[in-house]
Amino acid sequence: MQLWKPAGWMFFVLVMAQAAMAQQLSLKGLPGELTWRNTPVASYIEDGDKLSISSGKKTDWFVDPFDGTVAKTAPILWFIPAGDYVLSTKAEVEFHTKWDAGALMLWGDDHHWAKLSFEMSPEGQPTMVTVVTRGVSDDCNSIPISGNAVYLQIAKSGIAYVFYASTNGRDWKILRTFSMDTRSPLSVGFESQSPAGEGSKAVFSEINYAAKKIANVYSGK
């Protein structure tokens, strides 16, 4: 009997995925255990504080408000924080196709989540996008960004959340404020997606986490 053997490219994908899952999942300064929701094509953690996530083709998180179609395939590496916090990171994305993105994401369940996304617009412009999903997704395109890198920040205060963006990691612009009142704490983590393409890679560095209530919502500090 001849045993099935995967083709070369498939074997490589399987090995990379298994390596990602087997890797010790910890990032400096982040509390709790890091867990994957959806397996990435590849990932690595460099020097304990730089995370790379490669997503496969047709990967996304979105609940279509027109027909209710649920996309829930993009990989997220997340943890469950306790209480209020401020989380920031520099996100660099290898853009190839519209909607390729790297994001910070809050997740409760498939119909209750939000993402602060740095993604390629249909016009080919890197853009900040926020999506808040309470049953269906409320998608809002925000400011354009020059280049393939930007700083992202989430601040949690009670059941309220604030999404920020910055081009230098110091001067923060509020993109969205909202509440997400769920029965269980929302996980927070790092996402890579490629809804219309063959895959993308997002690299998250300069990751900072503080278990505190943000001092000034308007300045982001």
C-alpha positions as CSV (number, residue, x, y, z in Angstrom):
1,M,0.0,0.0,0.0
2,Q,1.4,3.4,-0.9
3,L,1.1,6.1,1.8
4,W,-0.1,9.5,0.8
5,K,2.7,12.1,0.7
6,P,2.0,15.8,0.5
7,A,3.3,17.8,-2.5
8,G,6.4,19.9,-1.7
9,W,4.6,23.2,-1.3
10,M,1.9,21.6,0.9
11,F,4.5,19.9,3.1
12,F,6.2,23.3,3.6
13,V,2.9,24.9,4.6
14,L,2.2,22.1,7.0
15,V,5.6,22.3,8.6
16,M,5.4,26.1,9.0
17,A,2.0,25.8,10.6
18,Q,3.0,23.1,13.0
19,A,6.1,25.1,13.9
20,A,4.0,28.1,14.7
21,M,1.7,26.1,16.9
22,A,4.6,24.4,18.7
23,Q,6.5,27.6,19.4
24,Q,6.4,28.9,22.9
25,L,3.8,31.6,22.7
26,S,4.9,34.6,24.8
27,L,5.6,38.2,24.2
28,K,7.5,40.5,26.6
29,G,5.2,42.5,28.8
30,L,1.9,40.8,27.8
31,P,-0.1,39.0,30.5
32,G,-1.6,35.5,30.3
33,E,-1.3,32.7,27.8
34,L,-1.2,33.6,24.1
35,T,-3.5,31.4,22.0
36,W,-4.2,31.1,18.3
37,R,-7.7,31.5,16.8
38,N,-7.2,30.1,13.3
39,T,-3.7,28.7,12.4
40,P,-1.5,31.1,10.4
41,V,0.4,30.1,7.3
42,A,3.5,31.0,9.2
43,S,4.5,33.0,12.3
44,Y,7.5,33.7,14.4
45,I,8.4,35.7,17.5
46,E,11.8,37.5,17.3
47,D,13.7,38.5,20.5
48,G,10.5,38.0,22.5
49,D,8.9,41.2,21.4
50,K,8.5,41.2,17.6
51,L,5.6,39.1,16.1
52,S,5.2,38.2,12.5
53,I,1.9,36.6,11.2
54,S,1.4,35.4,7.6
55,S,-2.2,34.9,6.6
56,G,-3.4,32.7,3.8
57,K,-5.7,33.5,0.9
58,K,-9.2,34.6,1.4
59,T,-8.8,35.1,5.1
60,D,-10.9,37.7,7.0
61,W,-13.1,38.6,9.9
62,F,-16.4,40.3,8.8
63,V,-20.1,39.8,9.2
64,D,-21.7,41.2,6.0
65,P,-24.5,43.7,7.0
66,F,-26.2,43.1,3.6
67,D,-26.7,39.3,3.7
68,G,-25.3,38.2,7.1
69,T,-22.4,36.1,5.6
70,V,-19.8,35.4,8.3
71,A,-16.1,35.4,7.5
72,K,-14.0,34.1,10.4
73,T,-10.9,32.6,9.0
74,A,-8.1,35.1,9.6
75,P,-5.5,34.1,12.2
76,I,-5.4,36.0,15.5
77,L,-2.9,35.5,18.3
78,W,-4.6,36.7,21.5
79,F,-4.7,36.8,25.3
80,I,-7.3,37.6,27.9
81,P,-6.5,40.8,29.9
82,A,-7.9,41.6,33.3
83,G,-9.4,45.0,33.9
84,D,-8.5,48.2,32.1
85,Y,-5.5,48.5,29.9
86,V,-3.7,50.3,27.1
87,L,-2.1,48.2,24.3
88,S,0.0,49.7,21.5
89,T,2.2,48.4,18.7
90,K,3.8,49.3,15.5
91,A,2.2,47.4,12.6
92,E,4.0,46.9,9.2
93,V,2.0,45.1,6.5
94,E,3.1,43.5,3.2
95,F,0.3,44.9,1.0
96,H,-0.5,43.0,-2.2
97,T,-4.2,43.2,-2.7
98,K,-7.2,45.3,-1.5
99,W,-8.1,44.6,2.1
100,D,-4.8,43.0,3.0
101,A,-4.3,44.1,6.6
102,G,-2.7,43.9,10.0
103,A,-4.8,44.7,13.0
104,L,-5.3,44.8,16.7
105,M,-8.5,42.9,17.4
106,L,-11.0,42.5,20.3
107,W,-12.9,39.2,20.3
108,G,-15.9,37.9,22.3
109,D,-17.5,35.5,19.8
110,D,-18.1,35.3,16.1
111,H,-20.8,38.1,16.2
112,H,-19.2,40.3,18.9
113,W,-15.8,41.7,18.1
114,A,-14.0,44.8,16.9
115,K,-10.8,45.5,15.0
116,L,-8.4,48.4,14.5
117,S,-7.1,47.6,11.0
118,F,-4.3,49.0,8.9
119,E,-5.4,47.9,5.4
120,M,-5.1,48.5,1.7
121,S,-8.2,50.3,0.3
122,P,-9.7,49.2,-3.0
123,E,-8.0,52.3,-4.5
124,G,-4.6,51.0,-3.4
125,Q,-4.1,53.4,-0.5
126,P,-3.0,52.2,2.9
127,T,-5.8,53.3,5.2
128,M,-6.9,53.1,8.8
129,V,-10.1,51.1,9.1
130,T,-12.3,50.3,12.1
131,V,-14.8,47.6,12.3
132,V,-17.2,47.1,15.2
133,T,-19.4,44.0,15.1
134,R,-22.5,43.6,17.3
135,G,-24.4,40.9,15.3
136,V,-23.3,42.4,12.0
137,S,-20.2,44.5,11.1
138,D,-20.1,48.3,11.1
139,D,-17.2,49.1,8.8
140,C,-15.7,52.6,8.7
141,N,-12.8,53.7,6.6
142,S,-10.8,56.4,8.3
143,I,-7.5,58.3,7.6
144,P,-5.1,57.4,4.7
145,I,-1.5,56.5,5.7
146,S,1.7,57.1,3.7
147,G,3.9,53.9,3.6
148,N,3.3,50.5,5.0
149,A,3.8,51.1,8.7
150,V,1.7,52.8,11.4
151,Y,1.2,52.7,15.2
152,L,-2.0,51.2,16.6
153,Q,-3.4,51.6,20.1
154,I,-6.4,50.3,22.0
155,A,-7.5,51.7,25.4
156,K,-10.1,49.9,27.6
157,S,-11.9,51.7,30.3
158,G,-14.8,49.7,31.8
159,I,-17.0,48.6,28.9
160,A,-15.7,51.4,26.8
161,Y,-12.9,51.1,24.2
162,V,-11.0,53.7,22.2
163,F,-9.1,53.1,19.0
164,Y,-6.1,55.3,18.1
165,A,-3.6,55.6,15.3
166,S,-0.3,57.4,15.1
167,T,2.4,57.9,12.5
168,N,5.2,58.4,15.1
169,G,4.0,56.4,18.2
170,R,3.7,59.6,20.3
171,D,0.9,61.8,18.9
172,W,-2.3,59.7,18.9
173,K,-5.4,60.4,16.9
174,I,-8.8,59.0,18.1
175,L,-10.4,57.0,15.3
176,R,-13.4,55.5,17.2
177,T,-14.9,55.1,20.7
178,F,-17.5,52.5,21.4
179,S,-18.7,50.0,24.1
180,M,-18.9,46.3,24.0
181,D,-20.8,44.9,26.9
182,T,-20.4,41.1,26.9
183,R,-20.9,38.5,29.5
184,S,-17.3,37.4,29.3
185,P,-14.1,39.5,29.0
186,L,-13.0,40.3,25.5
187,S,-9.7,38.8,24.3
188,V,-7.3,41.1,22.6
189,G,-4.7,40.2,20.0
190,F,-2.9,40.6,16.7
191,E,-4.5,39.7,13.4
192,S,-3.3,39.3,9.7
193,Q,-5.8,39.0,6.8
194,S,-6.1,38.8,3.0
195,P,-9.8,38.7,2.1
196,A,-9.4,39.2,-1.6
197,G,-5.8,38.1,-2.1
198,E,-3.5,35.1,-1.9
199,G,-2.1,36.1,1.5
200,S,-0.3,38.8,3.4
201,K,2.2,39.3,6.3
202,A,1.9,41.7,9.2
203,V,4.7,42.4,11.6
204,F,4.0,43.8,15.0
205,S,6.9,45.4,17.0
206,E,7.3,48.0,19.8
207,I,4.5,46.2,21.7
208,N,3.6,48.0,24.9
209,Y,1.0,46.9,27.4
210,A,0.0,48.7,30.6
211,A,-2.7,47.3,33.0
212,K,-4.2,50.7,33.8
213,K,-7.0,53.1,33.0
214,I,-5.8,55.6,30.3
215,A,-5.1,59.0,31.9
216,N,-6.3,61.2,29.0
217,V,-8.6,59.7,26.5
218,Y,-8.2,62.6,24.1
219,S,-4.4,62.6,24.0
220,G,-4.1,58.8,24.1
221,K,-1.7,58.9,27.0
